[in-house]
């Protein structure tokens, strides 16, 4: 819940204090900016005619139900639960944007000279961190199983 609140508060703040497309330089490789993404990651389907809003919202709802079920089934697996909680918070944060505004508010922009990474937000960071935790959880599980096989 805290992740969703932080995501929404930062989006509202940037949407209130920056004009669309405005950039606030902070570092030689990082700016705050305000852009809207009607698509998914890396603006996937952003040029579509609006149906993608409901597709991505539906995917977020289905993923959220699956994640809540997994959290319920595996409460003792701390890394897995942390990963799933991050992904859940990020998915819901971006789904809220799609429902309220029809687009996702992005404001973090990394770049180097003429190369730009697509702008993103706190929800996207949470989803990325969650994916990394899922990989870590899988590596740790694999190592435990290998160690158990070696002990047998």
C-alpha positions in Angstrom: 0.0 0.0 0.0 2.8 2.4 0.8 4.3 1.8 -2.6 1.1 2.7 -4.3 0.7 5.8 -2.2 4.3 6.9 -3.0 3.8 6.2 -6.7 0.6 8.2 -6.9 1.8 11.1 -4.8 4.9 11.5 -7.0 2.9 11.3 -10.1 0.4 14.0 -8.9 3.3 16.2 -7.8 5.1 16.0 -11.2 1.8 16.4 -13.1 1.0 19.5 -11.0 4.4 21.2 -11.1 5.8 20.4 -14.6 4.2 21.2 -17.9 3.9 18.2 -20.3 7.2 17.6 -22.0 9.1 20.0 -19.6 12.4 18.8 -18.3 14.1 19.7 -15.1 17.8 18.8 -15.4 19.4 17.4 -12.2 22.5 15.5 -13.4 24.4 15.2 -16.7 22.5 11.9 -17.2 19.2 12.4 -15.3 16.3 14.8 -15.6 12.8 15.0 -14.2 10.4 15.3 -17.0 6.6 14.9 -17.5 5.4 12.6 -20.2 2.3 10.4 -20.6 2.4 6.9 -21.8 -0.8 5.4 -23.3 1.0 2.1 -23.9 2.9 -0.3 -21.7 6.7 -0.8 -21.1 8.8 1.1 -23.6 5.5 2.7 -25.0 4.4 -0.7 -26.4 1.1 -0.1 -28.3 1.1 3.6 -27.3 0.1 4.6 -30.8 -3.1 2.5 -30.7 -6.5 4.1 -30.6 -7.4 3.7 -26.9 -8.3 0.0 -26.6 -4.9 -0.7 -25.0 -5.9 1.2 -21.9 -8.4 -1.5 -21.1 -6.2 -4.3 -22.2 -3.4 -3.3 -19.9 -5.8 -2.5 -17.0 -7.3 -6.0 -17.4 -3.8 -7.6 -17.5 -3.0 -5.7 -14.2 -6.2 -6.8 -12.5 -5.6 -10.5 -13.5 -1.9 -10.3 -12.5 -3.0 -8.8 -9.2 -5.4 -11.6 -8.4 -2.7 -14.2 -9.3 -0.1 -12.4 -7.2 -2.4 -12.1 -4.1 -3.1 -15.8 -4.4 0.6 -16.6 -4.5 1.2 -14.3 -1.5 -1.5 -16.2 0.4 0.0 -19.6 -0.6 3.6 -18.8 0.2 3.8 -16.4 3.2 7.0 -18.0 4.6 9.0 -17.3 1.4 10.2 -13.8 2.2 12.1 -13.0 -1.0 9.3 -14.3 -3.2 6.8 -12.3 -1.2 8.9 -9.1 -1.4 9.2 -9.6 -5.2 5.5 -10.2 -5.6 4.6 -7.2 -3.4 6.8 -4.9 -5.5 5.2 -6.2 -8.7 1.7 -5.9 -7.3 2.2 -2.4 -6.1 3.7 -1.3 -9.4 1.0 -2.9 -11.5 -1.8 -1.3 -9.4 0.0 2.1 -9.4 0.0 2.1 -13.2 -3.5 0.6 -13.5 -4.8 3.5 -11.3 -3.3 5.9 -13.8 -4.9 4.2 -16.7 -8.3 4.2 -15.1 -8.1 7.8 -13.9 -6.3 9.5 -16.8 -6.2 7.1 -19.7 -2.4 7.1 -19.6 0.5 6.4 -17.2 2.4 9.4 -15.8 6.2 9.1 -16.2 8.8 11.5 -14.9 12.2 9.8 -14.4 14.4 10.3 -17.5 17.9 8.8 -17.8 20.1 9.5 -20.8 23.6 9.8 -22.1 24.4 12.3 -24.8 22.0 11.3 -27.6 20.8 8.1 -26.1 17.6 8.1 -24.0 16.1 5.4 -21.9 12.3 5.7 -22.0 10.9 7.8 -19.1 9.4 5.8 -16.2 8.0 6.2 -12.7 8.0 4.7 -9.2 5.6 1.9 -10.2 8.0 0.9 -13.0 10.9 0.9 -10.6 8.9 -1.4 -8.2 8.1 -3.8 -11.0 11.7 -3.9 -12.1 12.9 -4.5 -8.5 10.3 -7.2 -8.1 11.5 -8.9 -11.2 15.1 -8.8 -9.9 13.9 -10.3 -6.6 12.1 -13.1 -8.5 15.3 -13.9 -10.2 17.2 -13.8 -6.9 14.5 -16.1 -5.3 14.8 -18.6 -8.2 18.6 -18.6 -7.9 18.4 -19.1 -4.1 15.9 -21.9 -4.6 18.0 -23.6 -7.2 21.1 -23.4 -4.9 19.1 -24.9 -2.0 17.9 -27.8 -4.1 21.3 -28.5 -5.5 22.8 -28.4 -1.9 20.1 -30.8 -0.7 20.8 -33.2 -3.7 24.5 -33.1 -2.8 23.8 -34.0 0.8 21.7 -37.0 -0.1 
